[in-house]
Amino acid sequence: MAHRVLTLEGSTDTFEVTDRPHDAPTERWRMLPDGLTVHHMTVVRAHQVQPGDIVIADFTDTTPVRHAEHLVEPYTAAPHSHGHCGCEGCEACDDLNGGPIYAERYVCLAPSDPIEPCAIEFRNAPMVIIPAAVAAEYPPLDTVPPLPDLFTIEGTDCGPYEAEPVTRWWGPYNTISVTRETAEQLTTDLNARHVVRGLTAMWKADWLVFTWDKPYRHRPGPDRLIVEPDATGRYSIGNLWRWDTYETSDPAGD
């Protein structure tokens, strides 16, 4: 794996930066747009990050050599002082606001969105970035598909099933959006392993039909639920059992 050793003004440490790692069985990273590599990366302090910079990684606390710890999801910076992000109480802000803090010690590098909380860092924390002027010469960050969320059926080892990322307001009985291939695997698991008692699934052309032969989750029985594909061919499945999120391990530094 390609790497560079960089320095940072005002620090006697050295900073080892690597290319984005490839996915491992229990760890995942969203890739960068085509053409962007470790050779486009540099190190700045969090308060020096500029609008449009792509934030790639932070660093271990080890000295004098500090190793890059790649973020699962790189993001485009929109920095502002902490407390002026305009979010409506994301997890990151709630954690800081739960006790005595000194707002001037922090900077928010990107406000929260429906999926990710605010990106809050110590002002002097070293960060790996690709400068905005460099990033502008390559495809936008959103040209790289986001990592799917992973789900299992509660209390079973069925899955994990890949789904489109859900919002922070998603609940375990809500639907997840999956491909036809994933829906077929789910159907096989339900029927072969009888993991949801009294419920079966079958295909009728491109319809996925769930049936149950007795009252089920406050629904009368016998009854059925037909799930049709949306315009992109995906299936929204939920409100029949409780989904569990499947967590991979936090990626380690490289």
N, C-alpha and C positions, 0 to 999 in steps of 0.2 A: 504494500500500500504506500503510495507517494506521501511524503510529509515534508514540512518545512520547519525550520527553527527560527522564530522571530523574537524581536525585543520590543519593549514598550518604554517610552520615555518616562523617566522618574522611577523605574523599577530595575533592580539588579537581577531579577529572575529572567529565565528564558522560557519561551512559550512554544511548545511543539504542536503543530497544526497538521492534520491529516485530511485526505480526501474523505468524503462521506462514506461511511461503512456500508456494506451490503447487508441485506436482511439476514438474520440468523434464525434458527428454529424458534427461539423464545424472545427475540428482540427484533424491532422493526424501526426503520428510519425512512422518512420521505426523501426521495432523491431531489437533486437540483436540476434546473432546466439544462437541456443539452448544451454542452460546451463549457459550462462553469466547473472549475476544478479547484484544487487546493492552491494553485498558482494565482488565483484571483482573490484569495482571502488575505485579510490583514487583521491586526489586533488593535483595538482602541478601548478606552474606558467607556463604561455605559453612558456617562453624561456627554460623551463625544459622538455618540451614534446620531446620524443625521436622517431626516426623512427620506425614505426610499432605499436606504441601506437594507440589505438582506442579512438578518441575524442568523448565524449558523450554529454557534456553540458558545459555551462558557468554559471554565477551566477548573481543574482540581486545585485543592489548596496546598498541594505539596510544593516545597521549595528546595533548591533553587530552580528546579525544572518543573514546569507546570504543563500538564497534558490537556489537550482539548477534549471536552465532553460534548459530543454532538447532540443538539436538540432533536427530539423525535420529529418535530415539525419546524423547519425554518420558516421565518416570517418576514414580511416587509415592515420596516420600522416606521412608526408615526410617534416620535417621542414627545413627552410633555411632563411637567412636574407631577409628582404623586398627589393624588387627591383632586386632579382636574381632568380625569379621564372621561367623566360623564357616564360611567357604567352604572348599572342599577344594583350594585351589590354583588359583584362576582366573587368567586371563592378566594382569589388572591387578595383582593381588597378587604374582604371580611376578615381574613387571617391577620392582616396587619392592623386593622382597626379594632381588633379584639383586645388589644393591650396598649401600653404606652409606647409610642414610636416617635421618631423624629423625622418628619416628612422630608426635611431637607436632605436627609441621607439617602433618599431613594429617588429613582426616576422610573416612570412608566414608559416602556419602549413601544408598546402597542396596546390600544384599548381592547377591551373584551369584545367578543362577537358571540353569536348564539352557541358556538361550540367551545371556544377557547376563552379562559379568563384573561385578565390583564397580564401583561408581561412586565413584572416589577423587579427591578434589580437595584443593588447598592450602586450609588453613583460612580464609585471608583472601581467597580468590578470589571476585570478585563473580559472582553467579548470578542469572538471571531465574527467578522462581517465581510461581506462583499460590498464595496462602496456603490452607491446608487448610480454613479456615472458609468461604472463598469457593467453593472447589472442591466443597464438600459440598452446595452449592445447585444443582449441575448434574449431568448424568449422569456415572457413573464413567468413569475413563480407559479401562477395558477394554471399554467399549461401542464404541470405535473399533477396527475390525479392524487387526491388526498388519500391517506391510508384508510382502509376500511376499518370500521369497528367490528369487534368479534363478540359473538354471543353463544351461550349454551342454553339448553332447556334446564330450568331450575332443578337441582337435585340429581342431575344425570351427568354423564360424561359425553353426551351427544354433542357433536360439534368439535371445535368452534365453527360457527357459520359467519361468513363475511357479509357485512351489510354496509350501506351508505352511512357515513357518520351521522349520529343523532345529536340533537341539541341538548343544552344543559337542562332543559325542562322536560326531557323525555322520562317516562316512567316505565317500569318493568312489564306492565301489561299493555303498553302502547305497541304500535306496529314497528317493524323494521323492514327496510326495503332491500330485497335480495335478488340476485340474478336467477334465471331459469335453472341453471346448473345447481345453484345452492338450494333452491326450492325442491329440486328432485332429490338431492341428498337428504334433506329434511324429511321428505315424504318416505323415503326408504327407511330412515331411522325410526320414524313413528310407527310404521307398519311392522317392521321386522323385530323391533325391540319392545314394543308395547309400553313405551315410557310414559304415555299419557293415557291412563286407564279409561276405556270406553270411547276413545276417539280414534278414528282412522282417517286416512287421506288417500285420494285417488285423483288421477288425471282424466279429464274429459276434453280432448283436443288440447287447447292451451289454457283451459280452466283448471285451477287446483281446488278440489272440493273436499272440505272437511265434514265428516258426519259423526254424530254421537247417538247412542241408542237409549239414553236415559238422561234425566236432568243433569246438566253439566254447567258448572260455574253460574248458577242462577238462571241458566237458559232452559227452556222446556225441551223435552226430548220425546220421541226422536226428532232430530233437526239437522240442518246442515248449513255450512257457510261456504259460499263460492267466492274465490279470489281470482279476479281477472288480471292479466298483465296490464301495466300502464303503457303509455305511448312509447316508452323506451324499452319495453319488454321485461320490466322488473315487477316483482310481486311484493305487496305490503302485507305482512303476516303478523298478527298479534291478537291480544284480547282473548286468547284461548288457553294460555298457560303463562306462567311467569318466566320472563327471560332473565338470565344472569349474564352480566358482562364477563368476558374472558380477558384477563389481564396478562399480558406478556411482561417479562421482567424489564426493569429500567435499564436502558442501554448503558454500558460502562464506558469509561473514557478509553480513547484509542491511543 
